[in-house]
Amino acid sequence: MKKENNALPRRQFLGNVSKVGILGSLAAFLPGSSSAEVLESFAAIPEDGHVFLTKPYLQLPSADSMTIRWVTNKLCYSWVEYGEGTNLDLKANHVTDGLVDAHNRINFVKLKDLKPATKYSYRVLSKEITDFQPYSLKYGDTITSETYSFDTLKTNPESVSWLILNDIHDRPASIPHLLKLNNEDYDYVFFNGDIFDFQKDEQQIIDNMLKPSTDVFASTKPFMFVRGNHETRGKFSRELKDYFSNKDDKGYFAYQWGPVFNIVLDTGEDKPDDHPVYAGIVDFDGYRKEQAKWLEEIMKSSAYKKAKFRVVMMHIPLYHSGDWHGPMHCQKLFAPLFKKHKVDLVISGHTHTYGVWPPSAEHPYPVIIGGGPKEGNRTLIKVKADSKTLDLVMLKDDGSEVGKYSLS
């Protein structure tokens, strides 16, 4: 499907504003694109009608909630129909300060008050808004997705299993290829950074991550995502977060799933902030310092201390990744905390060289680094844990085992 950038009837729009107005209005309406690019794409829009640009995809799983996201090609009012089992007898939308979300294309709805360990069916619906005046709103067609299902978590899961992908670098075929290497059940997928080379537009996000993910799993099992250094680059990098839901709407977060307490860090760029390529518009040193303060508080929490296993996932590894500014700054800030608060396992990517490094004098915890992005070097990391053991296995893209580690 081709992306349509707005829902205003073209003739009406062109008849009511000048070309100068189009340039200014559309540039504001579509962040991340220059005026010239917006005008060009607007003038070339085919009459495709109202369509979904993505299938629905699942985010923020819990025992009593699930967030559902999807993208349409026109401005609309959207909602979810859902229910236990095969029922679709309930309806939910997203409300902000008393206003139901509407006149938008990037949609998300959080289903609340769900029952733990229960199967739910759902479908998403989007009704086009053709005209939105202060005292008059006109609707167009309503589109409806297929019906999908998901399972909520148990209240206190005895075990957890997840799959980790990293360093895909705009090779969408790698996502289904790697995931199909897994032949066991799993709870969710974690994308550990550098899924893209850089951020150029919405269509890239759809084609190179969302579509291959929903084709394989993401409409029925949730995924989580943390940026790598490459996701910080490009004119659309500041809009990337609009397509994903993280805990507390942060690029870094922590969560517990069964016996595992997970910490996710956004390691930022690998070069110094004053490098000419950033043109003075980044502050990753400050951002990493912010995370270090947050991290120490999280590690003092009773949930962290009581967890059977404590796992960190971060794109740039603290060790075995060279001496550029980014890795060294991460090491300076985070390594003392990892050691002091006894992290059990750190999982990273970034180097494109897969490996398993056992505890050492430098790092008293194992460091796992996934490979990628070229064929023959891509990896799938599988982690499963219960109250007694945590087992990690790393598979190369031909299915062969290239690393493993167990904790007990």
N, C-alpha and C positions, 0 to 999 in steps of 0.2 A: 504494500500500500504506500501511496505517496503522501507525504505530510502536507496538510493544509494549514496555513499559518494564522487564519482568523476566520470568523464566522459572519462577518458583515457581508450582505449582498453586494457584489462588486459594483454593479451599475449605480446602486444607491450611494455607495461610498464615494465613488469617483465623481458622481454628480453633485455631491454636497461639500466636498473639500477640494482645495487646490492641490497641485502636485507638491508644493511646499508643505502643505498640511499633511499630506500622505507621508512624506519623508519624516517629519517630526513625530507624528502620532504613532506610526508603526514602529519607528525605532524605539520609542518608549514602551510600546506594547510588547515588543519582542526583545528582551534584554539579551545581550550577547551577539547581536548582529548589527552591522553598520547600516545606515540609512539606505545606501545604494543597494546593498544585498537584500534588504527587506523589500524595497520597491520592486526589484527584479523578480523575487520569488512571488510577490503578490500578483504581479502582472501575468505570471505564467501558471496560475493556479488552474488545474482542470476541474471540471464540474463533477467531482467524485461523489457528492452527497456527503452525508454524515457517517463516518466510519470510526471504528476503534483503530488506533495506531499500535496498541499493544493488547495482548490478553491480560487479564488481571494477574497480579503477582502479590505474594504474601510477605508481610513484614511484621516485626515486633510480636512474635508469638508468646503466649503466656497461658496459664491454666484457665483464665476467665476472659481472654480477649484475643483478637487477631486483627491486624490492620491489612486492608486490601487496597492496592493502588492500581491505576490504569490511566492511559492517555488516550484522548480523543482528538480528532482533527478539527473540531469546531467548538466554540464556546457553548457550554451547556450547563444544565442542572443534572446532577448525578446522584444515584443511590444504590444500595445493595439490598437485594431480597435474599433471605436466608432462613434456615431453620434446622432443627435436629433431624438426623437421619436424612431422608430424602425430601423433607418438607421445605417449602419456601414461603412460610406463612408470616415471617417477620420482615420488617423494613428498617433500614438505618441510613442516615446521612451524616454529614459532618457539620457541626454548628460552631461558629466562632462568635462569641459575644452576642448571642441571640440571632445572628444571621446565618442561615443555612448557606453553605458554600455553593456558589452558582456563578455563572459567567466566567468559567475557567475551563481549561482543557486537561490540566494535570490533576487527577482526582485521587483522593484517598478518603477512606471511611474506616473508622475503628469500630469493630463489633465488640460490644461490652456485655458484661454480666452473662458470659457463657458458662456452661457447665464444664468442669475439668474432665479430662479423659473421655471426651465425647466427639463423635463424628458429626460434622455440620456440612450441609450443602449450601451453595450460594451461587448467585449470578449477579452481574453488574448491569446497570441500565443508565443511559445518558440521553437526556432530552435536549435537543438543540434549542438555544435561545436565539431567535432571529432578530429581535429588536428589544432593547432594554432601555426604556425611558423612565423618568422618575416616578410616574404614576401609571405606566402602561408597560406590560411585558408580554411579548409574543413568543410562542413556542413553535418549533418545527418538528421534525421527525424524532422518534425515540428509537434508539438501537439497544439491543439486548444481547449479552454474551451467552455462550454456552453455560451449562451448569457444571460446577466443579465441587469438590469436597475437600475438607481438611479435618485433622484431629487436633483438639486442644491438648495441652500438656496435662499430665497428672499433677495433683497438688504438690506432692513431694516425690518426684520421679526417682526411682532407684538407680536408673542408669541413663546414659546419654550417648548418642553417636552422631558425629558430624563429619562432613567432607570439606576439604579446603583446597581452593584453587588460587593461584597467584600468577602474575606476569603473563597474562594472555596477550596483551599488546595488540588489540584490534584484530585478533584472529578468531572470529566467532565460531568457526567449526571446531576449535579446540574445546569449547565448553561441553557440547554433547559427547565428543570423543572421549574426553577424560572421565566424565561422569558415568559413561557406560562401562568403564573398567570396574566399577563397583558392583558387586553382586549380593550385597547385604542391605538390610533395611537401615535407614538413617533418619535422623530427626530434622536436620537442616543443613544448609550449605553456607560456608563462609568464604567470601571473596577477599583475599588478603592483599589487595592493591595491585596497581598497574594492569588493570583490565583493559585500559586504553593507552595509546601512545601520547595523547594530549586531548583536550576537549575542544571540539570545533562547533558542534551543533547538536540539536536534539536527535536528529536522525541517526547519528553515530551511536548514541546511547541505546536507542531502540534496536538498531540492526546488529550491533556488536556485543550487546549484553542482554537486554531485556527479551528480545525475541528468541535467541538460542536458549535462554534460561526457561522461559515459559513453554517452549516447545518440548522441553525435557522434564521439568519438575516444578517450576516456580508458581504455578497456579494451584498446586496441591500441597507443596511443602515450602516453608519459608526460607528466605536467605538473609544474611547480614553482609554488610560491605564496609570496608575501611579504605580510604584513599592510599595510593602509593604516591611516589614523587611525580610520576607522569600525569596523574590526575589533577595536579595543581597547575598544569600548563595549558595555555590556550585561552581564547576569548570566551569560551563557554564554561570555564572551570568554576566560575562563581555561581553558575546556575545548576551545577551537577547535583548539589544537595537537594534540590527541589524534587528529585525523582526517587528519593529513598527516605525511609523512616528509620532513624536510629533512636535509641533510648535518650530521653531528655533533649532530643534534637541537636545533639553534639556530634562532632566528628570522632570523638573518643568517648568510650563508655565502658561500663562493667555490668555483668549479669551473671546470675547463677542458674545453672540447669542441672538438676540432680546433684551428684557429688562434686561437680566441677564449678569453681568460681573463675570466670573468664574476665580478663582485662584486655581491652582493645585500645591501642594507642595509635594516633595519627602522627606519623613520624615526619611529615612534611617533605621538603626538598633536600637533595643531597649536596647542593652547592651553597655557599654563604649567601645571605640575604642581599649583600651589596654586589653580587655578580652582575655584570652588564646585561645578561639575558633577562633578568627580572625587572629591569628598568625602574627600580626603586619602589615597586608596588607590592612587596611581600614583607612579612615579618614572622618568619617561622621560628626564629630564636625565641621571640616572645611567646609564641604559641606553644612551643615545647616546654618553656618554663611554667606556663599556666597548667599544662598537663602534669608536670612533676609535682606541683602543689596539690592538685586534685588527687594524684596517684597516692601520695603519702597518706592522705586522709582515708582513702578507700582501703588501703592496706592496714589501717588501724581498726577497721570495722570488725565487729564480731562475726559477721557472715564470712568475711575473708579468712579470719583466723580459724574458724570452725570447719571450713570446707575441707573435704578429703583431699582434693587436688586443686592447685592454683596455677592456671595457665595464662600466659600472655601471648596475644597475637598482635603483631606489628609488622609493617612492610619492610622497613630497613632494619636489619639485625644490628645488635650492638657490637658484635664481634664477627670476624671472618668476612668482612665486607669492605675492606680497604680503609684508607685514612682520610677520606674526604670530610668536609666540614659536617655534613648531616649526620653520618654515622658516629663521628667523634663527639658531637654535641649530644646526641642521644645517649651515648655511653656515659658521658660526664654526668648527665642529669638522672638517668634511670638506673644505671648499673648499681650504684650504692643502695638504692631502694630495693632492687631485686634481691640483692644479697642480704640486706638487713631483715627483710620481711619474708625471706625464704620462698621465693618463687620456685615452682616445681618444674616448669617447662616453658620455653619460649619458642614460638613458631613464626618464621619470617619468610621473605622471598628476596626480591630485589637484585641479587647477584647473578641470577640466571645459571647458577651452578648449584645443583642440589647436593645436600650432604647432611649427615647426622654427626654432631660433635658432642660427645659425652661431657659430663662435668669436669672442670679443670680448675687450676689455680686462678685463672682469669674469671671464669664464670662457674660458680658452684651449682650449676643446673645445666641440663642438656639444651643445646641450641639446634633447632631443626630448620633447614632452609630448603624451600621448594625450588624447583628449576623452571626453565622456560626461556623464551617462548617458542623456540624453533622445534620442529619435529625431531624426535630423538632425544630431546632434553626437557620436554614438558612432564609435569608430575601431578599426581593426585595424592593428597595426604588424607588418610582415614584415621579418625580418632574415636575410640569408644572407651567408656569408663563406667564402672560400678563402684560400690563402696569399698572394694578391696583392691582393684587394679585399674590402671589406665594403660591402654595399649595404642601405640601409634605405628602405622605402616605407611610407607611411601612407595607408590607405584610409578614407574616410568610409563610413557605413553604407549609402549608395546605390551603393557600388562605385567612386566617383570618387576619384582620387588627390588628396590634400590636403597632401602633404609627402613629401620624399625627401632622402636624404643619402648620399654615397658617400665612403669612405676608401680610400686605397691606400698 
